[in-house]
Amino acid sequence: IAWSEEAGWHDAQVKPYGPLILDPAAAVLHYAQEIFEGLKAYRWADGSVWTFRPEANAERLQRSARRLALPELPESAFIAAIKRLVEIDKEWVPSAPETSLYLRPFMIASEAFLGVRPAHGVDFHVIASPAGAYFPGGIKPVSIWLSEDWSRAGRGGMGAAKTGGNYASSLLPQAEAYEQGCQQVLFLDSEERTWVEELGGMNVFFVYADGRVVTPALGTILEGITRSSVIRLLEERGHVVEERRFDIAEWRRGVESGDIVEAFACGTAAVITPIGRLKARDWEIGAPDAEPGALTMSLREELTDVQYGRRPDHHGWMTRLA
Ligand code: PMP
């Protein structure tokens, strides 16, 4: 779907997958004026295809658009685009357990010019790719590397937007995590380097022995759709959920004293994954082969059951696509 100042959103088209034609002076290539989303289409046992909370993705895309000075795409156009693509690609939605068709909507500034200003010509696209099970051999806790040198986003920056620049800034710390034998990087706030923010692509939760659950407050982090769904499920189960600043020292002390009994990460790709070990430059807590926590695993089961149509969707979270 194209956008121009004069015509607004217009010219929705379905095209065979292939390279995009972009002018070498297209604003997106120079100033990174782009945003994206990530969601999945799930095949249910009866063959129908569904997605999870697409209105929330549409709304987050609109918030990202405002931050990146891009035009807002109406929710109805966002959902219609996804539906159209999935209807056409229906046979690409896999049916093996825990697999899906990953959907990647994105918006780019395609106008060609070399000054620094918001573009007047923009395009919105959706592409799709089948995704295998995140944990094909059973759930394994992740090991996390604490990035002490780098931040992902700062106050007043773009941390709450889903935009490529945030991921560009996470590539080097993520590569360091791999070098350290970890699968994910953990970011702290950029000012005091004390407050836990999020992983490269997931939000984090901490479970206390008394049943309280803490997750970092919104602001500089991405407002995960899995995160808000998990908060809802926890509250329904009677847990007190504290969205607040969370000191990295509180995590370390909490694990050492036994007050924190589980930590998990969540996002569309991995749904909910136990955190086994946190490794910093001079210390570490947990173990890579730690047993996944009971609450972590039961939340994972509840959420994946709803997504795959194995239990009733009391929240109206699922939308049928095909
Ligand atoms: N934080 C970051 C930086 C992410 O990239 C993602 C994945 N979109 C998340 C959190 C989790 O968000 P969601 O639950 O909407 O996938």
Residues whose N, C-alpha, C, O or C-beta is under 5 A from the ligand:
A	BS01	PMP	E198 L199 G200 G201 M202 N203 L222 E223 G224 I225 T226 R227 C266 G267 T268
